């Protein structure tokens, strides 16, 4: 799997499923400030029809840690 060195990977929990394969994801660990990010499914998840539902833990890729949007690349 190729990864871009400028991408930041973070773990989060899906809070809400929105129309158009968008998801609201809470990112942050206990004791830290939790931040809500809008995530969309990566192509491989769509291709293999992997379902993501509220309550799932996922890994998001973002271009910088301060982004408001990201791509869901893995369901844990």
C-alpha positions as CSV (number, residue, x, y, z in Angstrom):
1,X,0.0,0.0,0.0
2,X,1.4,3.4,-1.0
3,X,1.1,6.2,1.5
4,X,1.8,9.9,0.9
5,X,4.3,11.2,3.5
6,X,2.3,14.4,3.8
7,X,-0.9,12.7,4.9
8,X,-1.8,12.4,8.6
9,X,-3.7,9.3,9.8
10,X,-5.9,9.5,12.8
11,X,-8.3,7.2,14.5
12,X,-11.9,8.2,15.2
13,X,-15.4,7.0,15.9
14,X,-18.3,7.4,13.4
15,X,-21.1,9.4,15.0
16,X,-23.5,10.0,12.2
17,X,-24.1,8.7,8.6
18,X,-25.0,11.5,6.2
19,X,-26.3,11.3,2.6
20,X,-23.8,10.8,-0.2
21,X,-21.5,8.4,1.7
22,X,-20.4,11.1,4.1
23,X,-19.9,10.5,7.8
24,X,-19.4,12.7,10.9
25,X,-16.5,11.3,12.8
26,X,-15.3,12.2,16.3
27,X,-11.5,12.3,16.5
28,X,-9.4,12.5,19.7
29,X,-8.4,10.4,22.6
30,X,-9.6,10.5,26.2
31,X,-8.4,13.5,28.0
32,X,-8.0,15.4,24.7
33,X,-10.4,17.8,23.1
34,X,-12.6,15.8,20.6
35,X,-13.1,17.3,17.2
36,X,-15.7,16.5,14.6
37,X,-14.5,15.8,11.1
38,X,-16.5,15.2,7.9
39,X,-15.2,12.0,6.3
40,X,-16.0,10.3,2.9
41,X,-15.2,6.7,2.0
42,X,-12.1,5.9,0.1
43,X,-12.4,4.1,-3.2
44,X,-11.3,0.7,-2.0
45,X,-14.0,0.7,0.7
46,X,-16.6,1.6,-2.0
47,X,-15.2,-1.0,-4.4
48,X,-15.4,-3.8,-1.9
49,X,-18.7,-2.6,-0.5
50,X,-17.5,-2.3,3.1
51,X,-20.2,-0.8,5.2
52,X,-19.5,1.8,7.8
53,X,-22.2,2.5,10.4
54,X,-22.4,4.8,13.4
55,X,-20.4,3.4,16.3
56,X,-17.6,2.0,14.1
57,X,-14.0,2.9,14.7
58,X,-12.2,4.1,11.6
59,X,-8.9,5.5,10.4
60,X,-9.0,8.8,8.6
61,X,-6.4,10.4,6.3
62,X,-6.1,14.1,6.2
63,X,-3.6,16.5,4.6
64,X,-3.0,18.3,7.9
65,X,-4.1,17.7,11.5
66,X,-6.2,20.9,11.5
67,X,-8.4,19.9,8.6
68,X,-12.2,19.7,8.8
69,X,-12.5,17.0,6.1
70,X,-10.8,13.6,5.6
71,X,-11.0,10.3,3.8
72,X,-12.0,7.1,5.6
73,X,-9.4,4.5,4.6
74,X,-10.0,1.7,7.1
75,X,-12.8,0.3,9.3
76,X,-11.5,-1.2,12.6
